[in-house]
Amino acid sequence: MKKIAAVINPYKFEEVKEALNDVGIQGLTVHEVQGIGHQKGHTEIYRGADYKIDYLPKTVIEVIVDDRHQDTVVEAIQRSARSGKLGDGKIFVSTISDVIRIRTGERGANAI
């Protein structure tokens, strides 16, 4: 099993969610976060004063999939989250050794 975590722009969330749904992924976890990367933040002017905004809002989507679905899910996220501009985000893929559904005690791929 794989855990796929994608850090994306918040305005791309609905597109990514629909793309994941189209490839059969319905269960996901979403986090609203702030981060800094290659964008390096930006400066805003408020009431005549400059303010440096270092951390930019991002959305993290996490899904757990069977190994055979990894490439399909990664491609769906990449295609739907891409704007072609700096700050589109990153996708991280990790190996999951086990999953346990708390309600039923099911383990492994049956618990996804």
C-alpha positions in Angstrom: 0.0 0.0 0.0 1.1 3.6 -0.6 0.3 6.9 1.1 0.2 9.7 -1.4 0.4 13.2 0.0 0.0 16.1 -2.3 0.8 19.7 -1.4 -1.3 21.9 -3.8 -2.7 25.4 -4.2 -6.0 25.8 -2.4 -7.8 27.0 -5.5 -6.9 23.7 -7.2 -8.5 21.5 -4.5 -11.9 21.0 -6.2 -10.2 20.0 -9.5 -8.0 17.5 -7.7 -10.9 16.1 -5.7 -12.9 15.6 -8.9 -9.9 14.0 -10.7 -9.4 11.6 -7.8 -13.1 10.7 -7.8 -12.9 10.0 -11.6 -10.2 7.4 -11.0 -12.2 5.8 -8.1 -10.7 7.5 -5.1 -13.4 8.6 -2.7 -11.7 8.6 0.7 -9.1 11.3 1.4 -7.8 13.5 4.2 -7.4 17.2 3.7 -5.3 19.7 5.7 -5.2 23.5 5.3 -1.6 24.4 5.9 0.9 27.2 5.4 4.4 26.7 3.9 7.4 28.2 2.2 9.2 26.8 -0.8 10.5 28.1 -4.0 7.9 30.9 -4.1 9.7 32.6 -1.1 6.5 34.4 -0.1 5.7 38.0 -1.1 5.3 41.5 0.2 1.9 43.2 0.6 1.1 46.8 1.4 -1.4 47.5 4.2 -2.2 51.1 5.2 1.0 52.3 3.6 3.3 49.8 5.3 5.0 46.9 3.7 4.5 43.4 5.2 6.5 40.4 4.2 4.3 37.3 3.9 6.7 34.4 4.2 4.2 31.5 4.5 1.7 30.9 1.8 -1.6 28.9 2.2 -1.5 25.4 0.7 -3.8 22.4 0.9 -2.4 18.9 1.7 -4.4 15.9 0.4 -3.6 12.4 1.6 -4.8 9.2 0.2 -3.9 5.6 0.9 -4.1 3.3 -2.2 -3.2 -0.2 -3.2 0.2 -0.4 -4.9 -1.3 -1.0 -8.3 -3.2 2.4 -8.2 -0.2 4.5 -7.3 0.7 5.7 -10.8 -3.0 6.4 -11.8 -3.5 8.5 -8.6 -0.2 10.4 -9.0 -1.0 11.2 -12.6 -4.5 12.4 -11.8 -3.2 14.7 -9.1 -0.4 16.0 -11.2 -2.7 16.7 -14.2 -5.4 18.5 -12.2 -3.1 20.5 -9.8 -0.8 21.8 -12.5 -1.0 25.5 -13.5 2.5 25.7 -14.9 3.5 28.4 -12.5 5.9 28.4 -9.6 4.3 27.0 -6.4 2.1 24.2 -8.0 3.2 21.9 -5.2 4.7 18.5 -4.6 3.6 14.9 -4.4 5.1 12.5 -1.8 4.7 8.8 -2.0 5.4 6.6 1.1 5.1 2.9 1.8 2.4 1.9 4.3 3.0 -1.4 6.1 -0.5 -1.8 7.5 -3.9 -0.2 7.8 -6.5 -1.1 10.5 -10.1 -0.1 10.3 -11.0 0.8 13.8 -14.7 -0.1 13.5 -14.4 -3.6 12.1 -10.7 -4.6 12.8 -10.1 -5.2 9.1 -6.5 -5.0 8.1 -4.5 -4.3 5.0 -6.1 -3.5 1.6 -9.5 -4.5 2.9 -9.3 -1.6 5.4 -8.7 1.1 2.8 
